[in-house]
């Protein structure tokens, strides 16, 4: 066992899943991690979810992102846990749009 090894989790995109991690009793120190993908649509026909400049710069996108982050930060701060964004990007869909295709090819 490694009692001083810090463990990060849950590495999720849903704040309700973070509650189980925050409440989990571990002897090791914990870090609350979450994913930030503001545009999550994978259907090419859903224009509102595609990473266009208009969508990325829209005021509702900013508000949605702030509210999303706040939900995790509130949980982490209440539990006195460090908070990490362990995955981020403008779109969560693998090869679902030109941005992710470009990123994947760069890897």
C-alpha positions as CSV (number, residue, x, y, z in Angstrom):
1,X,0.0,0.0,0.0
2,X,1.0,3.6,-0.6
3,X,-0.8,5.6,2.1
4,X,0.8,8.9,1.0
5,X,0.1,8.5,-2.7
6,X,-2.3,11.2,-3.9
7,X,-5.2,9.8,-6.0
8,X,-7.0,11.8,-8.6
9,X,-10.6,11.1,-9.7
10,X,-13.2,10.7,-10.9
11,X,-12.1,12.3,-14.2
12,X,-15.6,12.8,-15.3
13,X,-17.8,15.2,-17.2
14,X,-20.8,15.0,-14.9
15,X,-20.8,16.9,-11.6
16,X,-23.2,14.5,-10.0
17,X,-20.6,11.7,-10.4
18,X,-18.1,13.9,-8.6
19,X,-20.2,13.7,-5.4
20,X,-19.4,10.0,-5.0
21,X,-15.7,10.7,-5.3
22,X,-15.8,13.6,-2.9
23,X,-17.6,11.4,-0.4
24,X,-15.4,8.4,-0.8
25,X,-13.4,7.7,2.4
26,X,-9.8,7.1,1.5
27,X,-6.7,7.2,3.7
28,X,-4.7,8.7,0.8
29,X,-5.0,12.4,-0.2
30,X,-7.5,13.0,-3.1
31,X,-7.7,15.4,-6.0
32,X,-11.0,16.2,-7.7
33,X,-10.6,16.0,-11.5
34,X,-13.0,16.7,-14.3
35,X,-13.2,17.0,-18.0
36,X,-14.1,20.2,-19.8
37,X,-15.6,19.8,-23.3
38,X,-18.1,22.6,-23.8
39,X,-19.3,21.2,-27.2
40,X,-20.4,17.6,-26.8
41,X,-22.5,16.9,-29.8
42,X,-21.3,14.1,-32.0
43,X,-24.0,14.4,-34.7
44,X,-22.9,16.3,-37.8
45,X,-26.4,17.5,-38.2
46,X,-26.5,19.3,-34.8
47,X,-25.0,22.7,-35.9
48,X,-25.4,24.1,-32.4
49,X,-22.9,21.6,-31.0
50,X,-20.2,22.0,-33.6
51,X,-17.0,23.9,-32.8
52,X,-17.6,26.9,-35.1
53,X,-16.3,30.4,-34.1
54,X,-19.9,31.5,-33.7
55,X,-20.6,28.7,-31.3
56,X,-17.4,29.1,-29.4
57,X,-17.8,32.8,-28.9
58,X,-21.5,32.8,-28.1
59,X,-22.4,34.4,-24.7
60,X,-24.4,31.3,-23.7
61,X,-21.2,29.1,-24.2
62,X,-19.3,31.3,-21.8
63,X,-22.1,31.2,-19.3
64,X,-22.5,27.4,-19.7
65,X,-18.7,26.9,-19.2
66,X,-18.7,29.1,-16.0
67,X,-21.7,27.2,-14.5
68,X,-20.1,23.9,-15.4
69,X,-16.8,24.7,-13.8
70,X,-18.5,26.3,-10.8
71,X,-20.4,23.1,-10.0
72,X,-17.1,21.2,-9.6
73,X,-15.2,23.9,-7.9
74,X,-18.0,24.3,-5.3
75,X,-17.8,20.5,-4.6
76,X,-14.0,20.6,-4.3
77,X,-13.9,23.7,-2.2
78,X,-16.5,22.4,0.2
79,X,-14.5,19.1,0.6
80,X,-11.2,21.1,0.8
81,X,-9.8,19.1,-2.2
82,X,-7.5,20.4,-4.9
83,X,-9.2,20.6,-8.3
84,X,-7.7,19.7,-11.7
85,X,-9.1,19.9,-15.2
86,X,-7.5,16.7,-16.5
87,X,-9.0,16.8,-20.0
88,X,-10.1,19.7,-22.0
89,X,-10.8,20.8,-25.5
90,X,-13.5,22.5,-27.5
91,X,-15.2,19.2,-28.6
92,X,-15.5,15.8,-27.0
93,X,-16.2,13.9,-30.2
94,X,-13.3,11.8,-31.5
95,X,-13.0,12.6,-35.2
96,X,-16.4,14.2,-35.0
97,X,-15.4,17.4,-36.5
98,X,-12.4,19.1,-38.2
99,X,-10.9,20.3,-34.9
100,X,-10.7,16.8,-33.4
101,X,-9.4,15.3,-36.6
102,X,-6.6,17.9,-36.7
103,X,-5.7,17.4,-33.1
104,X,-5.7,13.6,-33.5
105,X,-3.5,13.8,-36.6
106,X,-1.1,16.0,-34.7
107,X,-0.6,13.4,-32.0
